[in-house]
Amino acid sequence: MKKFLLVAVGVAALAGSACSKAPECTTEMLTKKGQDLTAALQAAITKDPSKAADLTAKVQAVTTKYQGATTAAEACKAYDDMIAAVKG
């Protein structure tokens, strides 16, 4: 569980560093998406703790994909992909 939350924190740092002038994805949207991701992760793990490792791997894969993100739009897309992976 700790590793899982560390991944979410890493993504939050990615999003924070990617904030730019992109009007389609604001800091508030990034914050909301981060909260949505955390809630989805917690719900998924609570529902089925045996899936924690699989979910962590999925989130890490998306994090790696967007590691070089430099815009808020890319950070929003990363969050959307991670939320979809957790809920999917």
N, C-alpha and C positions, 0 to 999 in steps of 0.2 A: 504494500500500500504506500509506503514512504517513497519508493522508487517511482510509483505511478504519479504521486503528487509532485515529485521533483520534475518530471517531464512537463507537467502542466505549468509549473513555475518557469521552466526554461522557455516554453512557448510564450508565456506572458512577457518575458524579457525580450524575446524576438519581436513581439508585437510592439513593445515600447520603443525599441530601436528603429522600427520601420515606420513610425508615424511621420507623415509628411503633409504636403498640401493637398492631398487627394480628397476632394469633397465627397466622394462616394463612400468613404470609410473614415469616420471620425474617431477620435480618441474615445468618445462615449460608446460608439459601436464596438470598438475593440474591447473595452471594459465589459460590456454586456456579453459579448461572445465568449470572453474568458470565463465569466460567471456561468454561462450556459454550458460550456465545456466541463467545468469543474462539477456542476450539478449532474450532468449526464454521466460522467465518470463515476461519481459516487453512487448514483442510482444503479448503474450497471454492475458495479462491484457488490453492492448490497444485495442485489437480486441474485447474482450468481458469482460468488467469490472465486470460483475455479477459473473464471474467464479473465481475471486480473492480468495475468502474464500476457495473454493474447491481445488484450486491449492496450496494454503498455507497448507492445511491439508495434501495433498499428499506429498509435500516436507518435511513437519515436520515428517511424518511417515517414510520416507526414512532416514531422519536425525537421528531419534531415532534408527532405525535399525542398522545404522553404527556408532552410538555414541562411541562405544568402539574400533573403527578401529585403528589399530596400524601400518599399513603399507601403503605405497603410493598406492599399488595395490588396497587395500580396499577403499581408498579414491577415486581413479579413478572409481571404480565400483559404489560407492555411487553417484558420479556426473553423471555417465551414467544412473543410475536408475532414478535420479531426472529429468534429461533432458527428458528421455522417458516418465515420468509421466506428465510433463508439455506439451509435444508435443502430447501425446497420447490422 
